[in-house]
Amino acid sequence: MNQIHHTPSGTVEHLADAAWRTSSRSQTSNCVEVAPLRTGPAAVALRDSKDRSGPVLFFDRTPWADFIAGTRGGEFDLH
């Protein structure tokens, strides 16, 4: 299940070493950053690039892979 965490200090330290990436398709005013996680129950962390100290979303491997597949397949395209 996806959870929003107001990251406690231990988690912030853990995420400090995360390799955050921003999509090349992101626009300057609405970017998110994603980081693969090597340890812990979640596989991916997601945050707002404009509020890097704010809440972080954590995703398990299967739901994240499903989201990426849906995105690539146009499931979330606005028509």
Buried (B, 14 or more C-beta within 10 A) or exposed (E): EEEEEEBEEEBEEBBEEBEBEEEEEEEEEEBBBBBBBEEEEBBBBBBBBEEEEEEBBBBBEEBBEEBEEEEEEEEEEEE
